[in-house]
Amino acid sequence: MTNRNVIRVIRGQPATDGAGVQLVRVIGQPALMDLDPFLLLDAFRSEDPDDYIAGFPAHPHRGFETVTYLLAGRMRHRDNAGNEGVIEPGGIQWMTAGKGIIHSEMPEQQDGLLEGFQLWINLPGKQKMTAPAYQEHDAARIPTESRDGATVRVICGETSLGIHGPINQPLTDPLYLDVSLDPGVEFAETVTAGHNAFVYAISGQVSLDDDSGAQLSLGRDQLAVLGPGDSVRLQAGDEAARFLLIAGKPLLEPIARAGPFVMNTDSELRQAFHDYQSGNF
């Protein structure tokens, strides 16, 4: 096994999206515009409903997938095809926008707190115009793996202990783990060689090796881009820690991106805007 060391650390930047939702943008900001196939990672966390209650009114997408994972609060989803549902705490919605969808994502208060993440994952050029689709699972459908001092929620991919997440996406073969560690506990996991991978710290402190072999500490709202290898090793500090471990197969294709559309060429982008403005989503 070859350990993946940290090659870059990115700190999330405060941002506003939707109708004024306050969030932290980690991927999709100037310091890290993308990490193929990942296009965006937003974290939202607030006990003040004024920070998020206006939500994300109806808006379009084409050419990629949105992955919404909630730790607290609820998010109601509606689209122009008549689909509607609510993402509950611990639940996941994996939406393939494909050729085009118009949807809204509106927070619903639950004891004031809303916390979660939205990840955008690119689609290969040949699949960008597929029919929209959903994979949705509540907390009870996401398997939990217990190790000594570690709890792993397996959303997508397979762990080294053979636990599979409920999401299936062979195009980018993602791994998406939500890992909680007791103080001082070490955690090791395999990550497919050749896939791009990162660790995002939710709470506490976790230690990893950097590219020189020295240890660095990753804290809340920091993301560590991992270098080549086929495994990763982390250790919690003096307090409990929680982080996301995410990896995926790079597409190695050109990216033409504007707002809610991600295509391969500028002409495809122009067509996306034309189709949306013409009511063809």
BAKOL-115430 format. One record per residue (C-alpha): residue number from 1; y, z, x; residue in three letters. Coordinates in nm, 4 decimals. Layout:
<nodes>
[NUM; [Y; Z; X]; ALA];
...
</nodes>
This chain:
<nodes>
[1; [0.0000; 0.0000; 0.0000]; MET];
[2; [0.3485; -0.0887; 0.1237]; THR];
[3; [0.6234; 0.1420; 0.0019]; ASN];
[4; [0.9354; -0.0148; -0.1479]; ARG];
[5; [1.2487; 0.1261; 0.0107]; ASN];
[6; [1.5968; 0.1273; -0.1378]; VAL];
[7; [1.8084; -0.1689; -0.0252]; ILE];
[8; [2.1145; -0.1059; -0.2459]; ARG];
[9; [2.2557; 0.1724; -0.4604]; VAL];
[10; [2.4777; 0.0790; -0.7540]; ILE];
[11; [2.6850; 0.3265; -0.9505]; ARG];
[12; [2.7346; 0.2497; -1.3176]; GLY];
[13; [3.0881; 0.1721; -1.4285]; GLN];
[14; [3.2541; 0.2864; -1.7534]; PRO];
[15; [3.2864; -0.0024; -1.9988]; ALA];
[16; [3.3539; -0.0766; -2.3640]; THR];
[17; [3.1582; -0.3198; -2.5788]; ASP];
[18; [3.1028; -0.4055; -2.9425]; GLY];
[19; [3.3707; -0.2497; -3.1650]; ALA];
[20; [3.4730; 0.0009; -2.8992]; GLY];
[21; [3.1465; 0.1652; -2.7966]; VAL];
[22; [3.1902; 0.3655; -2.4766]; GLN];
[23; [2.9079; 0.3011; -2.2294]; LEU];
[24; [2.8132; 0.2802; -1.8632]; VAL];
[25; [2.7394; -0.0707; -1.7324]; ARG];
[26; [2.4981; -0.0724; -1.4419]; VAL];
[27; [2.3677; -0.4304; -1.4218]; ILE];
[28; [2.6148; -0.6966; -1.5311]; GLY];
[29; [2.9138; -0.5519; -1.3432]; GLN];
[30; [3.0763; -0.6987; -1.0297]; PRO];
[31; [2.8640; -0.4914; -0.7899]; ALA];
[32; [2.5398; -0.6216; -0.9438]; LEU];
[33; [2.5798; -0.9156; -1.1788]; MET];
[34; [2.2055; -0.9601; -1.2217]; ASP];
[35; [1.8695; -0.8793; -1.0660]; LEU];
[36; [1.6499; -1.1719; -1.1690]; ASP];
[37; [1.5138; -1.1613; -1.4408]; PRO];
[38; [1.7383; -0.8697; -1.5479]; PHE];
[39; [2.0835; -0.9693; -1.6708]; LEU];
[40; [2.2353; -0.6442; -1.7950]; LEU];
[41; [2.1667; -0.2718; -1.8176]; LEU];
[42; [2.3948; -0.0557; -2.0312]; ASP];
[43; [2.3562; 0.3191; -2.0787]; ALA];
[44; [2.5230; 0.4969; -2.3698]; PHE];
[45; [2.5360; 0.8733; -2.3969]; ARG];
[46; [2.7829; 1.0730; -2.6054]; SER];
[47; [2.8108; 1.3731; -2.8354]; GLU];
[48; [3.1386; 1.2372; -2.9731]; ASP];
[49; [3.0790; 0.9946; -3.2629]; PRO];
[50; [3.4189; 0.8377; -3.1973]; ASP];
[51; [3.2685; 0.6965; -2.8761]; ASP];
[52; [3.0025; 0.4930; -3.0569]; TYR];
[53; [3.0126; 0.5061; -3.4370]; ILE];
[54; [3.1901; 0.1658; -3.4715]; ALA];
[55; [2.8786; 0.0137; -3.3146]; GLY];
[56; [2.8098; -0.3526; -3.2502]; PHE];
[57; [2.9017; -0.5617; -3.5586]; PRO];
[58; [2.7408; -0.9005; -3.6156]; ALA];
[59; [2.7247; -1.1087; -3.2969]; HIS];
[60; [2.5066; -1.3949; -3.1681]; PRO];
[61; [2.2555; -1.4281; -2.8835]; HIS];
[62; [2.0647; -1.7207; -2.7345]; ARG];
[63; [1.8384; -1.7706; -2.4344]; GLY];
[64; [1.7187; -1.4197; -2.3429]; PHE];
[65; [1.5765; -1.0904; -2.4702]; GLU];
[66; [1.7467; -0.7622; -2.5580]; THR];
[67; [1.5545; -0.4380; -2.5092]; VAL];
[68; [1.6921; -0.1282; -2.6838]; THR];
[69; [1.5381; 0.2109; -2.6008]; TYR];
[70; [1.6688; 0.5297; -2.7608]; LEU];
[71; [1.6379; 0.8853; -2.6333]; LEU];
[72; [1.8511; 1.0419; -2.9083]; ALA];
[73; [2.0202; 0.9270; -3.2280]; GLY];
[74; [1.9374; 0.6265; -3.4447]; ARG];
[75; [2.0376; 0.2594; -3.4422]; MET];
[76; [2.0211; 0.0366; -3.7503]; ARG];
[77; [1.9524; -0.3299; -3.6853]; HIS];
[78; [2.0134; -0.6270; -3.9176]; ARG];
[79; [1.9984; -1.0006; -3.8504]; ASP];
[80; [2.0823; -1.3262; -4.0251]; ASN];
[81; [1.7157; -1.3941; -4.1024]; ALA];
[82; [1.6966; -1.0879; -4.3273]; GLY];
[83; [1.5230; -0.8567; -4.0812]; ASN];
[84; [1.6338; -0.4927; -4.0906]; GLU];
[85; [1.5125; -0.1680; -3.9384]; GLY];
[86; [1.6074; 0.1557; -3.7671]; VAL];
[87; [1.5292; 0.2467; -3.4064]; ILE];
[88; [1.4500; 0.6198; -3.3938]; GLU];
[89; [1.4534; 0.8567; -3.0928]; PRO];
[90; [1.1861; 0.7510; -2.8454]; GLY];
[91; [1.1528; 0.4104; -3.0084]; GLY];
[92; [1.1796; 0.0643; -2.8558]; ILE];
[93; [1.3007; -0.2677; -2.9948]; GLN];
[94; [1.2205; -0.5742; -2.7826]; TRP];
[95; [1.4055; -0.8670; -2.9376]; MET];
[96; [1.3524; -1.2246; -2.8222]; THR];
[97; [1.6712; -1.4030; -2.9223]; ALA];
[98; [1.5275; -1.7412; -2.8284]; GLY];
[99; [1.7116; -2.0358; -2.9821]; LYS];
[100; [1.9579; -1.8136; -3.1616]; GLY];
[101; [2.0065; -1.5052; -3.3728]; ILE];
[102; [2.3049; -1.3236; -3.5224]; ILE];
[103; [2.2551; -0.9496; -3.5542]; HIS];
[104; [2.4329; -0.6161; -3.5783]; SER];
[105; [2.3419; -0.2852; -3.4147]; GLU];
[106; [2.5044; 0.0130; -3.5837]; MET];
[107; [2.4537; 0.3730; -3.4670]; PRO];
[108; [2.3670; 0.6348; -3.7265]; GLU];
[109; [2.4634; 0.9910; -3.6469]; GLN];
[110; [2.1901; 1.2459; -3.5871]; GLN];
[111; [2.3284; 1.5847; -3.4826]; ASP];
[112; [2.6164; 1.3984; -3.3151]; GLY];
[113; [2.4263; 1.2838; -3.0043]; LEU];
[114; [2.3494; 0.9218; -2.9255]; LEU];
[115; [2.1721; 0.8311; -2.6022]; GLU];
[116; [1.9842; 0.5239; -2.4931]; GLY];
[117; [1.9805; 0.1980; -2.3025]; PHE];
[118; [2.0046; -0.1734; -2.3585]; GLN];
[119; [1.8452; -0.4080; -2.1070]; LEU];
[120; [1.8813; -0.7871; -2.1137]; TRP];
[121; [1.5930; -0.9913; -1.9718]; ILE];
[122; [1.6215; -1.3622; -1.9076]; ASN];
[123; [1.3849; -1.6228; -2.0510]; LEU];
[124; [1.2562; -1.9265; -1.8590]; PRO];
[125; [1.4344; -2.2505; -1.9386]; GLY];
[126; [1.1340; -2.3907; -2.1263]; LYS];
[127; [1.1256; -2.0861; -2.3570]; GLN];
[128; [1.4974; -2.0413; -2.4243]; LYS];
[129; [1.4802; -2.2345; -2.7506]; MET];
[130; [1.1744; -2.0606; -2.8960]; THR];
[131; [1.1872; -1.8965; -3.2382]; ALA];
[132; [1.3376; -1.5459; -3.2439]; PRO];
[133; [1.0844; -1.2630; -3.2510]; ALA];
[134; [1.0594; -0.8846; -3.2413]; TYR];
[135; [0.8301; -0.6262; -3.0901]; GLN];
[136; [0.9214; -0.2854; -3.2340]; GLU];
[137; [0.7443; 0.0457; -3.1820]; HIS];
[138; [0.8333; 0.4013; -3.2743]; ASP];
[139; [0.7850; 0.6975; -3.0408]; ALA];
[140; [0.4315; 0.7628; -3.1639]; ALA];
[141; [0.3212; 0.4138; -3.0550]; ARG];
[142; [0.4370; 0.4541; -2.6948]; ILE];
[143; [0.1598; 0.6086; -2.4824]; PRO];
[144; [0.2402; 0.9112; -2.2694]; THR];
[145; [0.0642; 0.9675; -1.9405]; GLU];
[146; [0.0511; 1.3215; -1.7986]; SER];
[147; [0.0163; 1.3842; -1.4269]; ARG];
[148; [0.0656; 1.7051; -1.2293]; ASP];
[149; [0.4277; 1.7897; -1.3065]; GLY];
[150; [0.5058; 1.4396; -1.4318]; ALA];
[151; [0.5244; 1.2799; -1.7758]; THR];
[152; [0.5322; 0.9003; -1.8005]; VAL];
[153; [0.6180; 0.7102; -2.1177]; ARG];
[154; [0.4696; 0.3609; -2.0775]; VAL];
[155; [0.6812; 0.1129; -2.2708]; ILE];
[156; [0.5680; -0.2079; -2.1031]; CYS];
[157; [0.3223; -0.2980; -1.8283]; GLY];
[158; [0.0324; -0.1002; -1.6853]; GLU];
[159; [0.0390; 0.2103; -1.4668]; THR];
[160; [-0.1828; 0.2740; -1.1659]; SER];
[161; [-0.3924; 0.4988; -1.3923]; LEU];
[162; [-0.4591; 0.2102; -1.6307]; GLY];
[163; [-0.2327; 0.3065; -1.9212]; ILE];
[164; [-0.0824; 0.0029; -2.1005]; HIS];
[165; [0.2462; -0.0071; -2.2882]; GLY];
[166; [0.2598; -0.1668; -2.6357]; PRO];
[167; [0.5014; -0.4470; -2.5388]; ILE];
[168; [0.3552; -0.7793; -2.4275]; ASN];
[169; [0.5692; -1.0328; -2.2395]; GLN];
[170; [0.3715; -1.2486; -1.9928]; PRO];
[171; [0.6720; -1.4705; -1.9126]; LEU];
[172; [0.8360; -1.2045; -1.6942]; THR];
[173; [0.5467; -0.9520; -1.6809]; ASP];
[174; [0.7776; -0.6484; -1.7024]; PRO];
[175; [0.7047; -0.2889; -1.6111]; LEU];
[176; [0.9155; -0.0347; -1.8033]; TYR];
[177; [0.8445; 0.3349; -1.7440]; LEU];
[178; [1.0388; 0.6439; -1.8517]; ASP];
[179; [0.9422; 0.9165; -1.6036]; VAL];
[180; [1.0190; 1.2901; -1.6221]; SER];
[181; [0.9445; 1.5138; -1.3221]; LEU];
[182; [0.9334; 1.8907; -1.2846]; ASP];
[183; [1.1401; 2.0346; -0.9957]; PRO];
[184; [1.0098; 1.9295; -0.6555]; GLY];
[185; [0.7338; 1.7055; -0.7958]; VAL];
[186; [0.6473; 1.3805; -0.6174]; GLU];
[187; [0.5686; 1.0638; -0.8114]; PHE];
[188; [0.4072; 0.7442; -0.6833]; ALA];
[189; [0.3397; 0.4210; -0.8721]; GLU];
[190; [0.2313; 0.0667; -0.7978]; THR];
[191; [0.4804; -0.2161; -0.8538]; VAL];
[192; [0.3661; -0.5775; -0.8398]; THR];
[193; [0.4496; -0.7408; -0.5069]; ALA];
[194; [0.7122; -1.0127; -0.5463]; GLY];
[195; [0.8638; -0.8630; -0.8593]; HIS];
[196; [1.2210; -0.7385; -0.8531]; ASN];
[197; [1.2389; -0.3660; -0.9244]; ALA];
[198; [1.4867; -0.0835; -0.9676]; PHE];
[199; [1.5073; 0.2882; -1.0411]; VAL];
[200; [1.7801; 0.4192; -1.2708]; TYR];
[201; [1.8504; 0.7947; -1.2707]; ALA];
[202; [1.8991; 0.9473; -1.6157]; ILE];
[203; [1.9278; 1.3140; -1.5165]; SER];
[204; [1.8667; 1.5404; -1.2175]; GLY];
[205; [1.8202; 1.4110; -0.8634]; GLN];
[206; [1.5376; 1.2025; -0.7194]; VAL];
[207; [1.4821; 1.1221; -0.3518]; SER];
[208; [1.3661; 0.7869; -0.2137]; LEU];
[209; [1.3505; 0.6274; 0.1297]; ASP];
[210; [1.6197; 0.3774; 0.2172]; ASP];
[211; [1.5674; 0.0643; 0.4242]; ASP];
[212; [1.6068; 0.2595; 0.7493]; SER];
[213; [1.3424; 0.5127; 0.6502]; GLY];
[214; [1.5935; 0.7893; 0.5810]; ALA];
[215; [1.5868; 0.9744; 0.2496]; GLN];
[216; [1.8633; 0.9281; -0.0036]; LEU];
[217; [1.9263; 1.1121; -0.3276]; SER];
[218; [1.9812; 0.9239; -0.6513]; LEU];
[219; [2.1798; 1.0956; -0.9296]; GLY];
[220; [2.2870; 1.0344; -1.2858]; ARG];
[221; [2.4034; 0.6794; -1.3616]; ASP];
[222; [2.3005; 0.5469; -1.0200]; GLN];
[223; [2.0610; 0.2555; -0.9794]; LEU];
[224; [1.8508; 0.1902; -0.6693]; ALA];
[225; [1.7453; -0.1698; -0.6035]; VAL];
[226; [1.4043; -0.1630; -0.4380]; LEU];
[227; [1.3029; -0.3868; -0.1500]; GLY];
[228; [0.9704; -0.5666; -0.0990]; PRO];
[229; [0.6366; -0.3887; -0.1226]; GLY];
[230; [0.3768; -0.2954; -0.3816]; ASP];
[231; [0.4442; 0.0734; -0.4487]; SER];
[232; [0.7264; 0.3221; -0.4900]; VAL];
[233; [0.7441; 0.6939; -0.4148]; ARG];
[234; [1.0040; 0.9385; -0.5463]; LEU];
[235; [1.0499; 1.3145; -0.5503]; GLN];
[236; [1.2511; 1.5388; -0.7798]; ALA];
[237; [1.5025; 1.7811; -0.6317]; GLY];
[238; [1.5471; 2.1480; -0.7165]; ASP];
[239; [1.5872; 2.0672; -1.0851]; GLU];
[240; [1.3886; 1.8567; -1.3284]; ALA];
[241; [1.4623; 1.4846; -1.3071]; ALA];
[242; [1.4251; 1.1841; -1.5332]; ARG];
[243; [1.4519; 0.8161; -1.4469]; PHE];
[244; [1.3565; 0.4649; -1.5517]; LEU];
[245; [1.1330; 0.2540; -1.3285]; LEU];
[246; [1.1673; -0.1129; -1.4243]; ILE];
[247; [1.0323; -0.4293; -1.2610]; ALA];
[248; [0.9792; -0.7923; -1.3545]; GLY];
[249; [0.8863; -1.1355; -1.2249]; LYS];
[250; [1.1927; -1.3329; -1.1065]; PRO];
[251; [1.2390; -1.6691; -1.2762]; LEU];
[252; [1.4179; -1.8336; -0.9815]; LEU];
[253; [1.6185; -2.0575; -1.2144]; GLU];
[254; [1.9917; -2.1288; -1.2352]; PRO];
[255; [2.1864; -1.9018; -1.4682]; ILE];
[256; [2.4717; -2.0314; -1.6840]; ALA];
[257; [2.6146; -1.7341; -1.8683]; ARG];
[258; [2.9022; -1.6793; -2.1085]; ALA];
[259; [2.9262; -1.3759; -2.3336]; GLY];
[260; [2.6221; -1.3596; -2.5623]; PRO];
[261; [2.4565; -1.6795; -2.4362]; PHE];
[262; [2.2451; -1.7259; -2.1207]; VAL];
[263; [2.1234; -2.0761; -2.0430]; MET];
[264; [2.0444; -2.2847; -1.7333]; ASN];
[265; [2.3363; -2.5311; -1.7401]; THR];
[266; [2.6986; -2.5434; -1.8540]; ASP];
[267; [2.6148; -2.8213; -2.0991]; SER];
[268; [2.3526; -2.5975; -2.2618]; GLU];
[269; [2.6147; -2.3239; -2.2884]; LEU];
[270; [2.8582; -2.5608; -2.4599]; ARG];
[271; [2.5819; -2.6608; -2.7008]; GLN];
[272; [2.5124; -2.2945; -2.7774]; ALA];
[273; [2.8776; -2.2323; -2.8682]; PHE];
[274; [2.8853; -2.5516; -3.0756]; HIS];
[275; [2.5678; -2.4570; -3.2637]; ASP];
[276; [2.6978; -2.1098; -3.3376]; TYR];
[277; [3.0394; -2.2312; -3.4529]; GLN];
[278; [2.8690; -2.4946; -3.6681]; SER];
[279; [2.6516; -2.2351; -3.8437]; GLY];
[280; [2.3292; -2.3601; -3.6862]; ASN];
[281; [2.1925; -2.0217; -3.5741]; PHE];
</nodes>
